[in-house]
Amino acid sequence: MTYDFFDVSVVRHEALTPAAVRVTFAGDTLGGFVSGGRDQRCKLFFPAPGQSEAIVPRSEQWYPRWRALDPSVRGIMRTYTVSAARPDSFDVDFALHPGGGPAIQWASQVSVGDRLLVLGPTVADNGGVDFQPPADTEWVLLAGDDSAVPALDAIRSWVGSSLPVYSWIASAPQRCAPGTVHCPGGLVAPLRDAALPSGTPYAFIAGESGEVRALRRHLVRERGFDRRRVRFTGYWRRGATEDDLIEESAAA
Ligand SMILES: Cc1cc2nc3c(=O)[nH]c(=O)nc-3n(C[C@H](O)[C@H](O)[C@H](O)COP(=O)(O)OP(=O)(O)OC[C@H]3O[C@@H](n4cnc5c(N)ncnc54)[C@H](O)[C@@H]3O)c2cc1C
């Protein structure tokens, strides 16, 4: 099993900006939590309205059993990035967008001692890391919005000085690491205008689905990137909750 359930509690929270909070989780069993770094994803489960704990069947076949539960009762699942992992704790950075759903409502009012159920990795090679540059990559392109800042930051630390990395970020200036291009009005126009290096690229794009697709189209059709070298993930979609996206992908 490459993922397992962990009961965790909030041990710290810190406002990164007025629109982002870093929450540190710890728990007795976290010795078994092993992050693959980069854009490592995990699942957080929030209690349904009226419940004190998230109801989730904890077994290897948990997903079909969870989906079979009444949606008004089952735990509410949301996907987040492990922004940093230590032997006894890990961090998740929440972007506090207006009109947010259960995850953002929870993160906006978070207190030390709050408990949460997490589905997290137990081995480093766990299938929950999309950033996988081929060995012949000569430079890396990163682009993303607020929701992708934790993934992009962790990817930059993982790459270190092994490859040149060029980043475009649509978030508050405080969340844009030095050397990144700050894109307050969105990612597509600044990338269209950018002079890109020569050499074999690998791109990782994450954020709002429509914008991510538009960027990928630009890189593949207008810039001639090999589509296999562009890893793109819609982290959220305007007007749709994560539950809507889960139902859509189940129906497809
Ligand atoms: C692999 C992966 C990793 C992710 N990592 C992170 C992370 O580390 N940090 C992070 O903040 N988010 C991250 N996200 C995005 C996060 O899962 C979504 O933003 C999620 O929908 C938030 O849940 P919610 O309950 O607040 O909103 P939902 O109930 O899902 O949606 C409610 C409304 O809010 C809108 N909405 C959702 N997200 C955003 C947003 N970011 N900006 C503006 N409007 C939004 C929806 O369109 C909808 O109208 C990640 C997503 C994926 C798939």
The ligand as a Gaussian input file, in Angstrom:
#p B3LYP/6-31G(d) Opt

LIG

0 1
 C       -3.042000      17.890000      -6.935000
 C       -3.638000      19.154000      -6.301000
 C       -2.901000      19.872000      -5.360000
 C       -3.439000      21.031000      -4.783000
 N       -2.681000      21.708000      -3.852000
 C       -3.178000      22.839000      -3.286000
 C       -2.427000      23.541000      -2.290000
 O       -1.359000      23.102000      -1.845000
 N       -2.942000      24.700000      -1.807000
 C       -4.158000      25.210000      -2.238000
 O       -4.575000      26.264000      -1.767000
 N       -4.908000      24.524000      -3.142000
 C       -4.448000      23.365000      -3.666000
 N       -5.207000      22.669000      -4.574000
 C       -6.507000      23.230000      -4.957000
 C       -7.622000      22.883000      -3.963000
 O       -7.790000      21.474000      -3.898000
 C       -8.942000      23.528000      -4.460000
 O       -8.786000      24.918000      -4.441000
 C      -10.166000      23.080000      -3.679000
 O      -11.257000      23.140000      -4.552000
 C      -10.459000      23.942000      -2.470000
 O      -11.562000      23.360000      -1.809000
 P      -12.772000      24.211000      -1.210000
 O      -13.541000      23.237000      -0.371000
 O      -12.289000      25.453000      -0.563000
 O      -13.593000      24.657000      -2.496000
 P      -14.646000      23.804000      -3.372000
 O      -15.811000      23.414000      -2.541000
 O      -13.927000      22.728000      -4.106000
 O      -15.106000      24.946000      -4.397000
 C      -15.938000      26.056000      -3.992000
 C      -15.802000      27.197000      -5.003000
 O      -14.498000      27.764000      -4.897000
 C      -13.885000      27.838000      -6.176000
 N      -12.435000      27.606000      -5.977000
 C      -11.813000      26.433000      -5.619000
 N      -10.492000      26.614000      -5.505000
 C      -10.245000      27.914000      -5.824000
 C       -9.062000      28.697000      -5.891000
 N       -7.840000      28.184000      -5.611000
 N       -9.179000      30.026000      -6.226000
 C      -10.407000      30.565000      -6.492000
 N      -11.570000      29.855000      -6.435000
 C      -11.497000      28.555000      -6.114000
 C      -14.545000      26.737000      -6.992000
 O      -14.489000      27.023000      -8.371000
 C      -15.951000      26.753000      -6.456000
 O      -16.735000      27.712000      -7.136000
 C       -4.722000      21.485000      -5.146000
 C       -5.482000      20.735000      -6.066000
 C       -4.944000      19.579000      -6.631000
 C       -5.788000      18.786000      -7.620000

